[in-house]
């Protein structure tokens, strides 16, 4: 990465500032702006998230915020109410209170002497979500949005549910926020208030997983904040970004298709990361690209970005199956519109002999997958960590129905979302299907290209599911994630179907046998009618500002292990996400965090599924030390989910809170 030092102009940083809300609550901000902005005001860029501007995100913010300020912007990082050094209490994601705060923060920024009255909002993940949601509320000063790794649909396309199935990442993400919500403000910035603010969080933030599990269908809880309910609410220009390894690539296509104002989409090979930190690579000079967007819509400069095709994607070449990639081979292509007239859906028939698009015999095939299918599926939302992307699919294929083309006679290019039209019957009232699309090399290695899940009780509606009638025949469409992929000549395209996909999806309550009527089923692939034009010079190498000075005591590390208990037959996955331990030198502030997750199951008993997570956080100054430990466990019977959790908080090694939860929630059509 190119480090821009010195920056083209002097940057003034305000380490801590408090923004008053109308109800008297004060939200904490950190601001970078060009020197002299008080007399020569500039546009402002807001990032509004809960991840602690003083420590957890500071290393990342320090690389991008000064760089953006040097381009002539005030970069304003605000902690949400009840997080970091902000007062108040946060009890869930994207609440009405959070969004009202966002509107009030935008109005406050626009009224400052150093702001010219225009505000943009940027964010990855949470900040990408609430950026879209705030745009839909139309605060007058908001001029443009950059939304990265986010979604327009909080139920059907978020970390909680996929195709109506409960995601393992639902538990994982809840445990991350359980840990973050247990952390105090920094006494250096808020003074003696810190203890009361901390205790309010410990006692009042609650167990978010319980709340989310109370809403297993697409009800009003999930419709709130889902801007797909009315795309017309968003009128300002939106730049939407994601990666094929990320969980959120599908929303980019929907936003490009449905927003009526200026819109641009970019999808790279990346996991859940900013593109200048993109992994798998190639990472790009995203900050320059982002500045072009802000300059166009906030400074009125013609940067040419408004005249470019609305969608640019990275067309991936074949890669051997690995659970981690440093980089992917491929090339950038521009798509002139979405849907694109140069892409047509090509149907591939299924046949009873396992052929795909070959024209063999018709018939009925059965599958009842062992519950180890899915152990090689990676994580719903990859962070680019070792192990969290799908490995060789031949092992999961062994417990699935598979259909395969003959070797391709020429390179084929797929861009978009595949669909499986599936005609089937089952022997249970609740069932799910997992669909995998694979690129099979001549040596037999199978790389997963895309996949989809569907809770079959949600076949007609995520809002009003209906149980299945055993033996009755149904036809459904199973959507797969969008992707851009080249299938080389000599390779085969393989389709895999299974009745489970744990731990990405929590299993149905009983073992299920799925009967597939092949002559009435087909795979539809969005194929380019001609070889796409390549963008010869798409982006430069990544660049950023000078890195934050850290005294590192323990480097970040992530591990992913498949485990098996040979006595019981229980199969599991153990994940460690160690964020490391370091002192921020100029602040004298030490912070450390380590997370652990374990998912396990018996091969033939869906009620044996278990998920266990924990996070340990530590924060220290010379005469002050805080540690919190949070643990969550999720199991289920055929009729209910069982959640247990514990929160322990320590001040200078003395336990000040020890809280427990024990909750049972009825299963609702899953």
N, C-alpha and C positions, 0 to 999 in steps of 0.2 A: 504494500500500500504506500502511495506517495504521501508523505507528511508535509503539509504546507506550513513551513515555519521559516521566517516570520510571515504572518498573515499580511494581506495587502493594506490593512489599516489597523489602528490601535483599538482594542476591544475593552470595554468597561464591563466588569462583572459585578453583579449584586448577589452576594451569596445567599442572603435570606431577606425576604420582604413579605409582609402580610397583607393580603387583599381582603378588605371587609365585605362581607355579604350583607344583604338587606336585613337578615334576621340577627345580625351581630356576630355570627361565626366568622372567624378569620382563617383564610386559606393561605398556605405557605407557597412562595414562589422563589425561583432562582432565575435571574435574568442576565443575558449577555446582549450587549448592544454596541454599535459603533460609538467611539468617543465623540462627544459633541452632539448626540442625538437630541438633547434637551432644547437645543436651539435650531437644529436641522432634523426635524422629526422624520422617522422612517416607518415603513410598514412593519407589522409584528407577526410572528409565527408562534402559535400556542401549541404546546403539548400538555395534555390534561390527563394524568394517569395516577395509579395508586402505588407506584413502585419506588417511592422515596427518593426525592431529588438530592438528598444530602449524602446518600451512600449507595444504595443498590444500583441505581442507573447512572451514577455520576461518571463512572469510567466511560460509558457509552456517550453520555451527554457531552462530556468534555471533548470528545473527538468530533462531534458534529455541530454542536451549538456555536462555538466560536467561529468555526468555518463559515456557517451560514450568516452569523452576525457580520463577518468581514465582507459579505456580499451586499451589505446594506440593509439588514433586517434586525429587529429586536427579537431575540429568541427567548420565549417565556415558558419555563417549565414549572407547572403547578401541580402540587400534590392534591389528590381528591380529598374531600371532607373525610376526616377520620383516619387519614394515612399520613405517614411521614411526620412533618411538623404542622400539619393542618388540624385545626380544632374540629370537634364534632365526632360523629359516629357513622361508619359505613357498614350497612347490613346486607348488601347484595350488589350485584353488577347493574349498572345502567339504570339506576332508580330515577324516578321523577325528580327527586331532590338533586341527584348528581347532574342531570341535564339542565335543571334550572340554575344550579351553580355555574355550569358551563356558559350559559347565556349571560349571566351576571359578570363572570370573569371577562368574557369578550367585550362587554360594554365598558368595564373598568379599564381594560387595556386601551381601547379606542380613545378614551378620554384623557389619557396621560400626555404630558407635554412632549415626551419622546416618541410618541406614535402619531403617524399622519392620519389616523382614523380608520385605516384598513387593517383587518386581521385575517390571517389564514390559520387553518388548524391541520396539524400533522400528527400521525401516530402509527405505531405498529401494534397489532393485536388490540388490546383494550383501547388505546388511543385511536386506532383505525375505526373501531366500532363506534365510539362516542363522537368521532368526527363526522361520520355519516348521520348519526342521530341528531347531532346539533345542527347540521346543515338542513335537515328536514324541518327543524323548528324556525329556521330563517331569522336568526338574530341579525339586525340591520348591518352591523359592522363586518360580518363574515363575508369574505370575498372569494375564497377558494379553499379546496380541501385536497390533501394528499392522504390516502388511506391505504395502509400496507398490512397484508395478512389479516384481513377482517372479513366480515360477512354482512349481507343485507337480510339474512334470514336466521334468527337466533335459534329456531327449533330444528329446521330441516338441514342446516348446514353450519353447525357449530360444534364445539368440543363436547357437548352434552349428549346429543342424539344424532344418529345417522340412519336415514331410512326408517325411523321409528324404533331402532334398536338402541339400548343403553350402551354408551361407549365406556370402555375402560378409562379413557382420558377424562371422563366425567368425574370419576373418583380422584384421578391424579391431579387434575386442576383444582378441585375443591380442597385438596390437601395443601397445595401450594398457597392458596389464598388463606387457608386456616393458619398457616405459619406466618404469613406477612401481616395478617390482621392482629397477631399477638404482639407486634413490635411497638416500642414506645417512640415518642418524639425525642429529638436530641436536646438535652437540657441546655447546651450551649446556646441554642437558638430560642427556646421558648421559656427558659428560666424555670422557676419553681412550679410552673403550671404542669410540667412534664408528668409528674406522678399521677395527678388527677386525670389527665388526658389518657395516660396508659391504662389506668384502672377502668375507665369508661369503655375502652376498647376490649379489654379482657372480659369484662362482664356483659358487654352488649352486642358484640359483633355476631355472635351466634354460630351455628353449624350450617354453613351454606348448603352443604350436600343434602341435608334434610329438606331444606326448602326446595331444591331442584328436583329431588325425587318425589316430592308431592305433586309435581306437574309432569306427568309422563306422556301427555299428548299435547298437541299444538293449541293450547288454550290462550287466554288473554295475557297470561304471564309471559309467554314467549312472543306473542304478537307485539307487545310493547318493545320498542327498540328495533323491531324488524322493519327496515325502511322499504322492503319489498311490498309491504302492505299498500303503499302508495308512492311509487317512484316519483310522481309529479311533485311531491313535496320538496324535492331537492332541485334547486334552480342554479346554484353556483357551480362553477367548473370543478370537476372531480378527476383526480388522477388515482387510479386503482392499481395496486401492485401486489403480486404474490409469486409463489414458486411451485413447481410441480411436486416437490417433496413436502411442501407445506400442506396443512389441512384445509386451506381457504382459497384454493385457486379458482373454484367454480364461480365465486361471487364476482370476480373480475369480468367474466363473460356476460353475466346478467346485467351488471352495471353498464357496460358498454352498449349492450343491446337496448336497455330500457330507459336510461337517463336521457332527457330531452335537451339539456344544456350541454355545454362543452364537456367532453369526457375523453379520457385516454386510459388505455389498459396496457400493462406490462407484466409478463409472466416469464420468469427465468427458471433455471434448474434448481433453485434454492429451496432450503428448508425455511423454518420460521425465523427469518432474520432480515435485517435491513440489507438491501442489495449491495452496498459497499462492503458489507461483511459476509456476502453471500457464500454459502456452502451447502451443497456441492457448488464449486465454481463453474464457470468463471464469474467472480465478483466484478462489479462494474463501477465506473465513476458516477455513482448515483447522486452524490451531492451536487454535482454540476447539472445533472438532469433535473433534479428537484428545483434548483435555483432557476433554471429556464422556465419551469412552470410558474413559480412565484413571480418572476419578472414579467411574464406575459400577462398575468391576471391581476397583479397587485401594483405593478409599476407602469403598466401600459406600454411596455417595450415589445416590439415584434421580434420574438426569439425564433420564429418559424415553427414552434411546437404545435401551434393551433392548425397548421396546414399539413401536418404529417398524418399518415394513416392512424386510425383510432386504436389499433391493437398491434402490439409487437410481442412475439413469443419466441422462445428458444426451442427450436426443433431438435429434439434429442436424437442422437444416433444410438445404435445398440451399445449396451454396456453389459459385461458379464455380471451375474448377480452377486452383489456384495451388500453387507449391512451398513456400510459407510463408504461414501465416495468423497475424495478431496475435490474432484472435478468431474464433469461430464463432457463428453465430446458432442458436438452439434454445431448449429449455426442459427443466427437470428434471422427471422423472417417477419415481414409486415403483412398484416391482414387488412384489406381495404375497408371491410365492414363486417359487422357480426349481427346475424348470420352472414356467412360469406358465400357468394355465388360460385366461388371456385372450389367449394367443398360440398360433396354429396354423400348421402347416407347409402352405403352399400350393404346389402343384406347377405348374411352367411347362414345357410340352413344347417340345422343340427341333424345328424342321422344316428341311428341306433348302434352303428358300428364304431362310433366315436369320431366320425368325420365332421369337418366344419367347412361348409360351402363346397363340398365335394359331390354331393348328390347320391348318397348311399341309401340304404333301406330305412323305412320309417318304423316306428314302434314306441315302446314305453320303457324307460330306464328308471331304476330305483337307486337312491342313495340315502344312507343314514350315517352321517359322518362321525368318526370318533372325535372326541372333544379336544384332541391335540391339534386338530387342523386350525391354523391361525398362529401357531407359535413362531412361525417364520414370516409373519406379516409385518413386523416392525411396529411402529407407533402411528396412531391416527394422525398426529401432528408431529412430524419430525423436527427436531431442533438441530439437526446436523451432528448429533452425538454418535459415537461409535455404537453400532448395534441397533439404532432405532429406525433403520430402513429395511425393507423386505429382503430376505436372503433367497437362496436358490429354492424355487417353488416346487421342485420335484418331490420334496418331502411332504408338503401340504397336498400336492396332487394325489399322493397315495391314498388319501382319505376322501377324495372328491370324484365327481363325474368329470371327465375331461373330453373335449372335442378339439380336433386339430386339423388345420389345413394341410394340403400338400405343400412341399417346398415352393416358395414364391419364385416366379420366373423373372421378376424385376423388383427393384426397390419400390416400396409403397409407403406413402406419407399420410399419416393420420393427424388431424388437428381438430380437437373438440371433444364432445362427450359421446361415448358409446352408450347404446341401450341394449338390454337383453329383453326381448319379448318372450315371456315364459308361460307356457301352458302346463298346468300341473294339478296334482291332488296331493293331499297329505293325510296322515292318520291321527293327527292331533288338532285340537282347536286353536292352539297358539304355535306358530312356527316362524322361522326366519330362513332367509337364503343369502349366502355370500357368493358373489360373482367376481372372478379374477380374470383379467386379460393379460396374456403373457407373450413375450418374444422368446421363441425357442431357437437357440443356436444349433448349427449342424452337429455339434458335439453332444447335444441333449440338454445343456444347461438352460434353465428357464428363469427369465427375468420378469418380475411383475411390472407391467406397464401402467395398469390402472385397476380399479376395483370398485364395487358397489355393494351396499347392504340394503336389505328390505325386510322389515318386520311384516310378515304376510297378512297380519290382521289390519295393517295400515294400507292395504292394497288399493283402496278407493279414497282414503282420507287420513291424514295425520291428526286431524281434529276429532274425527268420529270413527275410531277403529271398530271393526266387527270381527268377532271370532269366526274361525273357519269351521266348515262342516266336514268332518272326516269323510273322505271318499268322493266329495264333490269336486268337479273340475273347474278351475279358474284360469284366467289369463291376466297377467300383470306385466307392467313395464318396470324393469329394474334399471335405474340410471347409474352410470359409472362416472367417476371423476373425469374432468377434462384433462387432456394431455396433448402434447405435440410430439410425435414419435415417428422415426423412420424404421420400417421393417425391411431389412436387407434382403436382396435376392438370395435364395438358398435357405433362408430361415423359414420357420413356420409360426403361424399365429395360433395360440392355444387359448381355449376358454375352460375355466374350472368352476364347478358348482359344488357348494357344500352346504350342509344344514347348520353349521356353526362356524364361528371365526373368533374364538377366544384367544387372548384377552382384549382384542380390539373391540369386540361386541360381547356383552354379557349374554350367556346362553339362554335359549328358551327354557321353560320350566320342566319339560319332559323330553326324552329322546324322540326324535321325529324321523319318519321315513318319508322322503319326498319322491313322488313319481312324476317324471318328466315326459310329456307327450312330445316327442321330437318333431313330428311333422307339422305341429302347430307352434313351434318355437323357432326363433331366429335371433342372431346377433346382428346389430346394425352398427357399422363403423363409419365415422365421418372421414372419408378419404378425399384427398386432394385430386382434382381431375387432371392436374398437370404438376410437374415438379415446381415447388414454390421458388420464387425469386429470393435470392440471398441478399441480406443487408451487408454490404461489404465492410463498412466501417460503422458499427452500431454505437459502441461506447468505448471510452478510454479506460485505462486501469484505475482501480479505486484510489480515492484520496480522502484525506481527513486532516483535522487540526492536530497539533502536538498532543501525544498521549498524556493521560493523568499520571502523576508520579505516585507510585505505590511501593510500599515495603511489603513484599509478598512473603508470608510465612508458610502458606500451603497453596500450591498451584491448583486451579480448577481441574477437575477430572470427572469423566463420566464412564460408567461401565454398564454392560448388558450381558447377562449370563442366562443360558438355558440350564435348568436344574431338573433332576429326577430323583425321587425317593424310590429306590429299588425294592424296599420292603412293602410299601403301600401302593406303588404304582402312580403316586401323585406326581404330576408334571408341572413345572413352574418356570417363571421368568423373574429374575432378580435384577433390579435396576438401581444404580447409584448415580445421583446427580449432585456432585460436590462442587459448589460454587467457589470453593477455595477460602482462604483466610488472608487478609491483608490490612495494613494500616494506610489510610489516606494521609500522606505525609503532611501536607500543608494544613490539615485539619486536626491531626493527632487523633484520628478516630479509627478504631479497629472494628472490623466486621467480618463475620464468617457464617457460612450456611452450608448444610449438607442434608440432602434428601435421599430417602430410600423407599423403594416400592417392590412389592412382591405380589405376583398373581399366580395362582395355582389351581389345579382341577384334576379330578380323576377322569380317565378316558371315557367312562360310560355313565357318569352320573352328573347331570347339569346342576343339581342342587349342591354339589360339592365345591362349586366355584368360590374362590376367596380372593379378595383384594386387600392388601395391607400397606399402608403408607405412613411415613414419619418425616418430620422436618425438625432439625435442630438449628437454632439461630443464636449467635452470640454477638454482643456489641459492648465495646469498652472505651472508656477514657481513663485518664490517670487515676481518678478517685471514684469511678463509677463503672459498674459492670452489670449487664443484663443478659440472661439466657432464657430462651423459651424452647420447650419441646412439645410438639403436637403429634398426635397419632390418630389414625383413622382406620377402621376395619369395616369391610362390607361383605356380607354373605347373603344367601337367599334360600328360601324353601320354594316349593311349587306355588305358594300363594302370597308370599310377602318378602320384602327386603329387610335385612337387619343391619343397622348401622350402629357402631359404637365408636366413641372418640374420647380423647383425653387431652387436656391442655394443662401444662405445668409451666409456671413462670417464676423466675428467680431474680432477686436483686441482691447483688454482692453475696451470692451463694445462699441466700435465705429464700426459702419457698414462700411466695406471696399469693399464689393462686394454684389450686389443684382442682380442676373442673372436669366432670364426666358427662357424657351423653350416652343414652341407650334408647334407640328408636326403632320401631317396627312400622313399615309402610306397606300397605297392600299393593301387589302387582296389578297393573292396569293394562291388560292386553299385551304383555311382553314377558 
